[in-house]
């Protein structure tokens, strides 16, 4: 059974991971001191929570963070565009917000520094967050390719909040 509690060493750990994954100084802004942690049976960090909402989950198989909607909202305010963003056509935004995958033909722009496997914020042209997911293609490939899945969406903003 997992437990939920505060932990300064856990907070330091997830902040360092966020700095590594999203860039210097993002960890402290993404994970405030009031974060709580849900731990695994072995005592490792499983999820990072803030005010009852999931900011991030620590993936056991590779040690990277996956963002919840609350975490992606915070990250979108911390990192300036185009950082970790994939801009989609407005006409497909309802489908993406409902949790559907982003296809390369619907991508208008993407952070050129994105690598396949990176956490991404899927936004409309005006910067409105639609979803969070994992890049299937690099940022450059998303913009150049006309076919295939570009982003595997994990959570759309219009999906039921079951985090």
Buried (B, 14 or more C-beta within 10 A) or exposed (E): EEEEEEBEEBBEBBBEBBBBBBBEEBBEBBBEEEBBBBBEEEEBBBBBBBEEBBBBBBEEEEEBBBBBBBBBBBBBEBBEEBBBBBBBBBEBBEBBBBBBBBBBEBBBBBBEEBEEEBBBBBBBEEEEBBBBBBBBBBBBBBBEBEEEBBBEBBBBBBBEEEB
